[in-house]
Amino acid sequence: MSTIVANSLFEQLASAFQELESTNEPSSLKDIRQEAFAQFEQQGFPTVKNEDWKYTNIHSLVNKPYLLNEDMDVSNLDLSQADIPGLDAHRIVLINGQYVLAFSSLEDEIGLTVKPIEEASAEANFQKHFAQHADKTGSAVVALNTALHTSGLYLSVGKSKIVSKPIQIVHVATGSSDFFAQTRNLYVVEANAEVEIIESFITLDGSAKNLQNKVTEIVLDENAKVQHYYLQLASAAGAYINHTEVYQSKYSLYNNYNCNFPGASFVRNDINVRLDAENVESHLYGINLLADKQLVDNHTVVDHMKPHCESYEWYKNIPQDESTAVFNGKIFVREDAQKTNAFQQNNNMLIGDKSTVNTKPQLEIFADDVKCSHGCTMGQFDDEALFYLRARGIGEESARTLLVHAFAFDVTSRFSNDIVRTYVEDLVAKGLDKK
């Protein structure tokens, strides 16, 4: 597709859609795109008048033109920002959403299928699940992605396949002019299969400002198990709108570990988990250490649709300087979801004198035989504890790091991968020492 430059982003997107209409995609996929673009045209970009976006204004991000689908020079790129010391993992590299095999190291594993999303339309799991989950949320930005995505990743783990080591997916943003990238991912984990996925988001030095609209659908069949990490390490040039839709079948387990660090100027994460069978378990954990004028908005939905399921959610926000953290966590317990056990907690430590937290934990219960709780705490740095540590010979910088690690421990101690936990703890220390 050609690079498109127009007077408004909406005009660009309409022109890009017309170009996609002339491609040789299967008619079924074209129908999905047409329906999605019609929905986006009707809704437009969300504004602060939308309840789910009341704390998060994206007007400045979408009120300007961008390059769409810019040609990339992928030679001699330095991806070391994504390295995790001591981690032995398969690596998949997406540059502005494009799967680049030359940078990927994915040894053959029988039962594991990985390919660009644009080459996956013939796959049975693609035909069964693509746009069948995220698009039912009514989200305008999901509809836009469905209509206009041109890149992304298809990953399928076959029945009873236990992937031998973690899969690290490195999302790289790079470009010489301001650009808008839309990435679509579909991960399907079949019955009794297990996989650990670590997604790292980085920006290459010198990259122009960029807006990323990413949608990931994750499907877990019966007794499947997924450990899933998000490590947001992009620079201030990056703005990210991420939507993750998880659909679980009986006896499956999905754990998400969502970590955001000083860097990306804007991050919006929507993580929705649908527990649509009995005996399903889901855990959502979040660590958000922010700095400067960052805004990181985490919206989660845990939807208990059937009986005998369990969910556990714990998010911690640590805003510094003039940064803003937003947390909106919703738990739904449907009428049929008896014997549900659901927990949600959000804790906030405001370090910056001008930092802000907007938090809204929500719990809606339509069943009567359940155990559910949710809560929120707000506080500032404990100067007495800092004085106590300094009085015992610990330097101020080290003492601050210890106190923040102690605050984050409830979440980091639950990481399933010790190497990633150590890496995240180191990133926390570096984020506190950014000055």
Buried (B, 14 or more C-beta within 10 A) or exposed (E): EEEBEBEEBBEBBBBBBEBBEEEEBEEEBBEBBBBBBEBBBEBEBBEEEEEBBBBBEBEEBBEEBBBBBBEBEBEEBEBEBBBBEEBEBBBBBBBBBBBBEEBBEBEEBEBBBBBBBBEBBEBEBBBEBBBBBBBEBEBBBBBBBBBBBBBBBBBBBBEEBEBEEBBBBBBBBBBEEBBBBBBBBBBBBBBBBBBBBBBBBBBBEEBBBBBBBBBBBBBBBBBBBBBBBBBBBBBBBBBBBBBBBBBBBBBBBBBBBBBBBBBBBBBBBBBBBBBBBBBBBBBBBBBBBBBBEBBBBBBBBBBBBBBBBBBBBBBBBBBBBBBBBBBBBBBBBBEEBBBBBBBBBBBBBBBBEEBBBBBBBEBEBEBEEBEBEBEBEEEEBBEEBBEEBBEEEBEEEEBBBBBBBEBBEBBBEBBBBEBBBBBBBEBBBEBBEEE
